[in-house]
Amino acid sequence: MTSGESHPSRSPSSSAGAGGAGSAAAGRVPAPLVFVVSAFSQYLGAGLAVSLFSLMPSTTVAWWRLVVGAAVLMALRRPWRRSWTRKALALAAAFGTATATMNVIFYAAISLLPLGTVVSLEFLGPVAVAAVTGRGWRPRCAAVLALLGVVSISGLGVDLGEPGQRTGVVLALAAGAAWAGYILLGRRVASAGAGIDSLAVGMVFGALVYGPFAVGTAADALTSVRSTAMALGVGLLSTAVPYGLDQVVLKRLGTDTFALLSSLMPATSMLVGVAVLGQLPGVWEVTGLVLVSVAVALASVDGRPPRPRRR
């Protein structure tokens, strides 16, 4: 056994349990459809999170998201039955910490800016990944379009003279950098063959890292049945479901094609923002959404619709 791998103590079929059956089923579904389901789940959870910001800080909401997601994934996958090496645990911890950082920054951003705007701004992360890992003229064109999209959103669709919105733009861009790290580390974790197990362990690490920031306010989520149900919904919809599906997709596709599929997410977030939060985008915000989505689509290797790789 090499130092960079973790091997199951049982056969894959016996150790996977319900989570393994779900992964196998998702693996047979076309990748774009899996990604759409993941995006809708994640941003429906974000819509619930925004409703909780009046009860507790965004950092605490993000922490509850990590805790609930970790609990669900640990219960489904039971990763303690797998033999872990120190290198595999370190990779899982790094992945979980990067994911947690992305979540915390993202929630801080959507507490200041509309959901669709934040998602578009943080798309510089996936675009950068696609541009660096892709080849040919398309990544360069994608970078230009992404820049125009960000200018349209942050320079024209957002009032940078307002301190809160200016801070929101900075946080959204930082979330994009964390998203790039999530994609790159997630691909390594998925390629190692223990993707969802590593995700479960990583979520535990992430929750522990950001636990101190929730001290004193975490109990606010338990003040009523409604707030408790919403906190549970945030963790399930925004972490357990979408990140589990991400591991299925990342195992089948490269990082560049994964970034291509991410072009579905700005439109998804805008629709959720309109339907759940009543956040109507302006003309420049819609223009930016379109430009960023086209940029990610162009930043693929060959520019064609993504296809699952043969197993």
Order of alpha helices (4+ residues) and beta strands (2+ residues): beta-alpha-alpha-alpha-beta-alpha-alpha-alpha-alpha-alpha-alpha-alpha-alpha-alpha-alpha-alpha
